Amino acid sequence: MKFSRRTATVAVVAGTASLALVLSGCSTDGGNGGNSDEPITLTITTFGTMGIDANYAAYEKAHPNVKIEATNLENGGAARDDAYAKIAAGTGLSDVVAIEEGWLSTIAEVSNAFVDLRDYGIEDHKSDWLDWKYAQGTDADGRVFAAGLDIGPQGLCFRGDLLEKAGLPGDRDGFAEAIGGENATWESFFEFGQKYTAATGKPFYHNPSFFFNSFVNQQAEGYYKKDGTTLNVKDNAALKGQLDLIVKNANIGAGLDAWGVAEQAKADDFAVYVCPSWMLGVVKGYYDQGTTGTGWDFADVLPGGAANWGGSFLGVSESSEHKEAAADLALWLAEPEQQAAAFEAAGPFPSTLKGQELVKSATDAFFNDAPTGEIFANRSKGVVAQVKGPEDSNIQDNVFGPVLTDIGQGKYTNGDDAWAAAMTLFDQLIKQ
Amino acid sequence: MSTLQAQRRGAGLTFRQKLSNFDYKFSPYLYISPFFILFALLGLFPIIYTVNVSLYNWDLLKGQGDFIGLQNYATTLSDPMFWNAFGNTFSIFLLSAVPQLVMATIIAAVLDQAIRASTFWRMSVLLPYIAAPVAVAVIFTQIFNQFGGPITGLLHVFGLEPIKWGYDVFPSHIAIATMVNWRWTGYNALILLAAMQAIPRDVYESAALDGAGRIRRFWSITIPMIRPTMIFVIITATIGGLQIFTEPKLFDGQSNGGSNRQFQTIVLYLYEMAFPRRDFGRAAATAWILFLIIILIGLINYGISRTIASQDIKKNVRVPVAGTRRTIGGRK
């Protein structure tokens, strides 16, 4: 469960980047005495595997007076707690702060902790971004407090080798077709999974929470109505239907944790993984750096239609001593070229149209040379941004999260019981 | 002598004498003042400010809201998740404090004997305490990994099903209590050892001459004589045990004490209130409730440990007391 994304995988990327930082830091100190700009240090806090660390060195090279001090937190949850604590304290935020979609709406309520990027020219590039991504970073007063970085269009990661052994289609297109292609539904997906488990006696998926999260993101209205303040959970037949379906198909789940399942992945304990763009790095991280031929592949299909899961933003804190320079860095990192570089480094898909164009021909060796750039471009077609409310991640993590874990552990045989348990938690946790 | 007389009169003192007087009277306070100044800034002020926060509707990010009196306390005390955290805290506390103190006492008693390389052994028991709790938690989380941890491997050898350390309530408590015990047993053992070393050896010798065996000497001399230290250790263990946070937080970094709050302690509940749920008012109220609980348990502990530790010397103590009473009665 958890919206937190990109668990620690990119150690090597980060390590290389920090080494590059050290090296470039030395060179700037040594050789740029002629630069008239005052030397400054910009701090940036990111989380998980965002891939943008690879860009820092290039920025420092182009701006010899700037030294970037980067902090990378383990996941979005850690970044959220960190940002909240510092906003509450009114001090301590780094100059540039990465914000995750899951808690962006909470930040939007206190968006004056971040500068209005319109003052630094973001409006001139407004057309670069997907409309909905740009809109998400805009608060109720029209201030643009966050610049879109990546989006999370979703496809399915799958183990072609295991499917073939089970006598099922194991190639990219064959798998997509077998679960319904363009018209794939969650029902047809689970039917396919039942065939796999019937043939092999092994679980098909690792944990059901991603199926529920994806389903929620596919709805026109998620945990909130379109106004972003009215809750939309009680008596929500669609959500209940998905929970029912998941309970009915609990028998083909492995009952594993949602995250950190490296050992089980290597032991072939599941054959499918819901993959928003940034998840590719997570799955890769279950194996050693540079591993290929694991059987993992990536298919251009998602049951229930297109959906976006997660995505990140950069904000510039109002308390920064170098707002102008920090805004320049943030907006530069959000430019199409740098988004494309981040995609190459770690997989998060660009939120700018030109960035998507730049990565169109990208393939991924780990995923059997899948044309990831093209697939994600297809998967992002028809994505409609859903309005998130302030308690969105709380509902996800604390209301449905525990129930989905229990379903994975086989606690419920009946969807009604699972729904009732979720509603009890909902009443206890969410102010209505 | 004349100086003394001058001082008594309080007049005719030279500046140096006044300074010396001042030094004599106030310097001790100055010497200890840094602690109190720091405590006032970093301890007392936050404690009092927390009371203030707890009386308001206080969003972490948006700040102070309306004054709502004791409502945060009422909401917290009627929240089943608070009582879940309360139960978990006590379960983990008992699972850690009791074996920990028993083990610490035994280890201290062993170290108190004339053994070879005593410094080596004493250093060794303290080693786990030096290791950073985060590192300890990370390592134990691996050991208690349901999927492929060494314990699961061992169970597998005997053909047993893996224990769901991270999912089932009681196993998770045992796992966390083990981390706490690992860290604190040696520390407590050393403190108890120091107390044991202060017991005069001739008491043991005369007891031995009277035919008391090792066990008897331990129960009748060692335990009663280390009573004040025992009370100190029990009270610090209580305060630490009820405030346990790092171990359960790191046992499952993705959640605040397990997917279903299986091992959410009161401090983790407080953390969840303050940060992920942003209800600073209720977090503050929880902090105060925890404070009161700790004081209450501390008092109970104090009472119990007095009783236990004094059982064996009751006769020696009570007889003169009774005698005194009689004397008083006689005077009436």
Interface residues (C-beta under 8 A of the other chain):
Chain A: M1 K2 S4 E74 N75 G77 A78 R80 D81 Y84 A85 I87 A88 T106 E109 V110 A113 L256 D257 A258 W259 V261 E263 Q264 S393 N394 D397 N398 G401 P402 T405 D406 Q409 Q428 L429
Chain B: L60 L61 K62 G63 D79 P80 M81 F147 G148 K164 G166 Y167 G253 Q254 S255 S259 N260 R261 F275 P276 R277 R278 F280
